[in-house]
Amino acid sequence: MAGPFTLAWDDQLTGYDFGPGHPLAPVRVELTVALARELGVLAQPSVSVLDPAPATTDDLRLVHDAAYIEAVRRAGREGTGDIRYGLGTVDNPVFPGMHEASALVAGATLAAARAVWRGDALHAASIAGGLHHAMRASASGFCIYNDPAIAIKWLLAEGAQRVAYVDVDVHHGDGVQAAFYDDPRVLTISLHEHPATLFPGTGLAAENGTGDGVGHAVNVPLPAGTGDAGWLRAFDAVVPLLLRAFRPEVLVSQHGCDSHRLDPLAHLELSVDGQRRAQLMVHELAHETAGGRWLLTGGGGYELVQVVPRSWTHLLAVAAGAPVDPGLAVPESWRALAADRTGEQAPSRMTDGHPAHYIPVEEGIDPADPVDAAIARTRRATFAWHGLHVT
């Protein structure tokens, strides 16, 4: 299932930098691209690297209010944030050139969307993107401009009638959901840690859309401590059936890897191997349900050396049609780079050594199991709206 794959990348994307000590450190994407290059992922014949341009004000206004965009510009120039817009907080501190850096991230995701929609690539990635918390008039959760929502709005403006968005970040994809909560042309699916134990405190199964969009917002809140087997079981029980019923023209996915057991900001227990299995499943579903048209982004992930570069290198390799063997050794040259850039000892293999197996729900649901109970609530809230049997 290989086809032309485009990565929208410019080293200047590391300029999206909230400063020393902030969890969203740009070194994570720097090391990801470096590892993908070291392993030959970006040298595949089907792969091209596209130099993106910043999103224009008109592009940003597809999702964001003009006053908010101006507040971001002003904050980056003057060094003072406006709390009314969520700027200048602990999560979203002001930094010089904030607007320009944020617009470049949005521009990279837009460039990837254009490549897929216009047929220049079958799959396209914006690995620095996935800033899914930003709202229409406020920053939130390390996110200034909501690049996935902007890309989806652009696709709709270009004539797309059905776009599906699958978000596997440990945090609820609240900003993207909010942008399309009443729009039946967009199916948003988010698997995340339960809002009782994690930011942003939303994403219950009952949040299923409004107006014409009822049933098109899908949330699978999973209990803290859920590992590969439970998470993959939940994904398999919900996502494929909905995508097959919805038949998107483009599949957009956000691959925050903060669901990993080592992530310092959350409480799920996935492995790199479980995340890789999910990436393969999303890829297969893009071909099965969307003719292969797949726009993928990064997202959260705060274990900067042990997790993010390996997980996202696997993601890029899957999209390039040349998955990396989990047992492959991590190049010593990359390990030296990681140590130099962070002072950390890097992992030696592309695997955590986990089997990433799960038991499909077709073998029976146990109502007393917390994961199965979450699956059942999500199915009851959404499946009937798509003509699917509710169990």
C-alpha positions in Angstrom: 0.0 0.0 0.0 2.9 2.3 -0.7 2.3 5.6 -2.6 3.7 9.0 -2.9 4.4 10.4 0.6 5.1 14.1 1.4 6.6 15.4 4.7 6.1 19.1 5.2 9.2 20.1 7.0 11.5 23.1 7.6 14.0 23.4 10.3 12.4 26.7 11.3 9.5 24.7 12.7 11.6 24.2 15.8 11.0 27.9 16.4 7.7 27.0 18.0 9.4 27.2 21.3 7.8 28.3 24.6 11.2 28.5 26.3 13.5 26.5 28.7 11.6 24.1 31.0 8.4 24.0 29.0 7.2 20.5 28.3 6.6 21.1 24.6 10.3 21.2 23.8 11.1 21.6 20.0 14.0 19.2 20.3 11.5 16.3 20.1 10.6 17.1 16.5 14.3 17.9 15.7 15.3 14.4 17.0 12.4 12.8 15.2 13.4 14.1 11.8 17.0 13.3 12.5 16.2 9.7 13.4 13.9 9.2 10.4 16.8 10.4 8.2 19.3 8.2 9.9 17.1 5.1 9.3 16.6 6.0 5.6 12.9 6.7 6.0 13.1 10.0 4.1 15.3 8.5 1.4 12.6 6.1 0.1 11.9 6.7 -3.6 8.3 7.5 -2.8 9.1 10.2 -0.3 9.5 13.9 -0.8 10.1 16.7 1.6 8.1 19.9 1.1 9.2 23.3 2.3 6.0 24.9 3.7 5.0 28.5 3.7 3.4 30.1 6.8 -0.4 30.1 6.9 -1.8 33.5 5.8 -4.2 35.5 7.9 -7.1 34.3 5.7 -6.0 30.7 6.3 -6.0 31.3 10.1 -9.4 32.9 9.9 -10.9 29.7 8.7 -10.9 28.8 12.4 -9.7 31.7 14.5 -11.2 35.1 15.2 -9.4 38.1 13.7 -9.0 39.7 17.2 -7.4 36.6 18.5 -4.9 36.5 15.6 -4.0 40.1 16.2 -3.5 39.4 20.0 -1.1 36.6 19.1 0.9 39.0 16.8 1.0 41.7 19.5 2.1 39.2 22.2 5.0 38.1 20.0 6.1 41.6 19.3 5.6 43.2 22.7 6.4 40.2 25.0 3.2 40.5 27.0 0.3 38.1 26.7 -3.4 38.9 26.9 -5.0 36.5 29.4 -8.4 37.0 27.8 -7.0 35.0 24.9 -5.1 32.4 27.0 -1.8 34.1 26.2 0.9 34.6 28.8 -0.2 31.7 31.0 2.0 28.9 32.4 0.8 26.6 29.6 1.0 29.2 26.9 3.8 31.6 27.7 4.6 34.4 25.3 7.7 34.1 23.1 9.2 36.3 20.4 7.8 35.7 17.0 4.9 33.6 18.4 2.6 34.4 15.5 5.2 33.6 12.9 6.2 30.3 14.4 2.6 29.3 15.0 1.6 30.3 11.5 4.4 28.2 10.1 3.1 25.1 11.9 -0.3 25.7 10.5 1.2 26.3 7.1 3.0 23.0 7.2 -0.3 21.1 7.9 -2.1 23.1 5.2 0.7 22.2 2.7 0.3 18.5 3.6 -3.5 18.8 3.2 -3.1 20.4 -0.2 -0.7 17.7 -1.3 -3.3 15.0 -0.5 -6.3 16.8 -1.8 -4.7 17.8 -5.1 -3.2 14.3 -5.7 0.4 15.3 -5.4 0.7 12.7 -2.6 -1.4 9.9 -1.3 -0.2 10.4 2.3 1.3 13.6 3.7 2.6 14.5 7.2 3.0 17.6 9.3 5.0 16.1 12.2 5.3 19.5 14.0 1.5 19.9 13.8 -1.4 18.4 15.7 -2.0 21.4 18.0 -5.5 20.3 18.7 -6.5 22.3 21.8 -6.5 25.8 20.4 -10.0 27.3 20.3 -11.5 29.9 18.1 -10.5 32.9 20.3 -8.0 31.4 22.7 -4.8 29.5 23.2 -5.0 26.3 25.2 -2.8 23.4 26.2 0.4 24.5 24.5 -1.6 25.2 21.3 -1.8 28.7 19.6 -3.3 27.9 16.2 -5.3 24.8 15.7 -3.6 23.4 12.6 -5.7 20.2 12.1 -9.0 22.2 12.3 -7.6 24.8 9.8 -6.6 22.0 7.4 -10.0 20.4 7.7 -11.8 23.7 7.1 -9.6 24.2 4.0 -10.6 20.8 2.7 -14.3 21.6 3.2 -13.8 24.9 1.4 -12.2 23.1 -1.5 -15.3 20.8 -1.8 -14.7 17.9 0.5 -18.0 16.6 1.8 -16.8 14.0 4.3 -13.6 14.3 6.4 -12.8 12.1 9.3 -10.5 13.1 12.1 -9.0 10.4 14.4 -7.1 11.7 17.5 -5.0 9.2 19.5 -3.3 11.8 21.8 -3.7 11.1 25.5 -5.6 14.4 25.8 -9.0 15.0 24.4 -9.0 16.6 21.0 -11.3 19.4 22.3 -10.4 22.2 19.9 -11.0 20.2 16.8 -14.2 18.8 18.2 -15.4 22.3 19.0 -14.7 23.5 15.5 -17.0 20.9 14.0 -19.4 20.1 16.8 -22.5 20.9 14.6 -21.1 19.9 11.2 -22.1 16.4 9.9 -19.5 16.7 7.2 -16.8 16.0 9.8 -16.5 13.0 12.0 -14.2 13.6 15.0 -13.1 10.5 17.0 -10.9 11.0 20.1 -9.4 8.2 22.2 -8.0 9.8 25.4 -7.5 9.4 29.1 -10.7 10.0 31.1 -11.4 13.7 31.8 -11.7 13.0 35.5 -7.9 12.5 35.7 -6.5 14.7 32.9 -6.6 18.0 31.1 -8.7 19.4 29.5 -11.5 17.8 31.5 -13.7 17.1 28.6 -14.4 14.2 26.2 -17.1 12.1 27.8 -18.9 9.7 25.5 -22.1 11.8 26.0 -20.4 14.7 24.1 -21.6 13.5 20.7 -22.4 16.7 18.8 -25.2 19.1 18.4 -27.8 20.0 15.7 -27.0 18.3 12.4 -23.7 17.2 13.9 -25.2 14.8 16.5 -23.5 11.5 16.4 -20.5 13.0 14.6 -18.4 13.8 17.7 -17.1 10.5 19.1 -15.3 10.2 22.4 -13.6 7.2 24.0 -12.5 8.2 27.5 -10.2 5.5 28.9 -9.3 4.9 32.6 -5.9 5.8 33.8 -3.6 2.9 33.7 -5.0 1.5 30.4 -2.2 -0.2 28.5 -1.7 -1.6 25.0 -4.2 -4.4 25.2 -7.1 -2.3 26.5 -6.3 0.8 24.3 -6.0 -1.3 21.1 -9.2 -3.2 22.0 -11.1 0.1 22.4 -9.7 1.5 19.1 -10.7 -1.7 17.2 -14.2 -1.7 18.8 -15.0 1.9 17.7 -12.9 3.4 15.0 -13.0 0.9 12.1 -16.8 0.5 12.2 -17.5 4.3 12.2 -15.0 5.0 9.4 -16.5 2.3 7.2 -19.9 3.7 7.8 -18.9 7.4 7.3 -16.6 6.7 4.2 -14.5 9.9 4.4 -12.9 11.4 1.3 -9.8 12.2 3.5 -8.7 10.7 6.8 -6.9 13.2 9.1 -5.2 11.8 12.1 -3.4 13.3 15.1 -0.7 11.0 16.7 0.2 12.5 20.0 2.4 9.9 21.7 1.8 11.0 25.3 -0.2 7.9 25.9 3.1 6.2 26.5 3.8 4.8 30.0 6.9 7.1 30.4 5.1 10.3 29.5 5.4 12.7 32.5 2.1 14.5 32.0 -0.4 11.6 31.7 -1.4 8.2 33.1 -1.9 5.7 30.3 0.5 2.8 29.9 1.0 2.3 26.2 4.4 1.2 24.7 6.0 2.4 21.5 5.0 -1.0 20.1 1.3 -0.4 20.9 1.5 3.1 19.3 3.1 1.5 16.2 0.3 -1.0 16.0 -2.2 1.9 16.1 -0.3 3.7 13.4 -0.5 0.6 11.2 -4.3 0.3 11.9 -4.9 4.0 10.9 -2.9 3.5 7.7 -4.9 0.4 6.8 -8.1 2.3 7.5 -7.1 5.2 5.3 -6.7 2.8 2.4 -9.9 0.9 3.2 -12.2 3.8 3.8 -10.6 7.0 2.2 -9.0 5.7 -1.0 -5.6 6.0 0.8 -5.9 9.8 1.2 -4.3 10.3 4.6 -3.1 13.5 6.3 -1.2 12.8 9.5 0.2 15.1 12.2 2.2 14.8 15.4 0.7 16.2 18.6 1.6 15.8 22.3 4.5 13.8 23.7 6.8 14.9 26.4 9.3 12.1 26.9 11.6 13.8 24.5 14.2 11.1 23.8 12.9 7.8 25.0 9.5 8.0 23.2 8.7 10.8 20.8 11.5 10.3 18.2 11.0 6.5 18.0 7.2 6.6 17.9 7.0 9.3 15.3 9.8 7.7 13.2 7.7 4.6 13.1 4.7 6.8 12.1 6.6 8.4 9.2 7.9 5.0 8.1 4.4 3.5 8.0 3.2 6.5 5.9 6.2 6.0 3.6 5.2 2.4 3.0 8.3 1.0 4.6 7.6 0.2 8.2 10.7 0.0 10.5 11.3 -3.3 12.1 10.7 -2.8 15.9 13.8 -4.9 16.7 16.1 -2.6 14.7 19.0 -1.0 16.5 18.9 2.7 17.0 21.9 4.2 15.1 24.8 5.1 17.4 25.2 8.4 15.6 21.7 9.4 16.5 22.1 8.3 20.1 25.2 10.5 20.3 23.1 13.4 18.8 20.4 12.9 21.4 22.9 12.8 24.2 24.5 16.0 23.0 21.2 17.8 22.6 19.6 16.7 25.8 22.1 15.0 28.1 20.0 11.8 28.1 21.0 8.3 27.2 18.9 7.3 24.2 17.3 3.9 23.8 19.2 1.3 21.8 16.3 -0.4 19.9 13.2 0.8 18.1 11.0 -1.4 20.4 10.0 -1.5 24.0 9.7 -5.2 23.7 6.0 -5.4 24.1 3.8 -7.7 21.9 1.0 -5.1 21.4 -1.7 -7.8 21.3 -5.3 -7.4 22.1 -8.5 -9.4 22.2 -11.3 -8.0 19.8 -14.6 -7.2 21.4 -16.3 -9.6 19.0 -15.2 -12.3 21.5 -17.5 -10.7 24.1 -17.8 -7.5 26.2 -17.5 -7.7 30.0 -19.6 -4.8 31.5 -17.6 -5.0 34.7 -14.3 -4.2 32.9 -13.6 -0.4 32.8 -12.3 -0.4 29.3 -15.3 -2.5 28.0 -17.7 -0.2 29.9 -16.1 2.8 28.1 -16.5 1.1 24.8 -20.2 0.4 25.5 -20.9 4.0 26.5 -19.3 5.3 23.3 -21.2 2.9 21.1 -24.5 3.7 22.7 -23.8 7.5 22.2 -22.9 7.3 18.6 -23.3 4.1 16.7 -27.1 4.4 16.0 -26.5 7.7 14.2 -24.5 5.9 11.6 -26.8 2.9 11.2 -24.6 0.7 13.3 -25.8 -1.9 15.8 -25.4 -0.9 19.4 -23.9 -3.4 21.9 
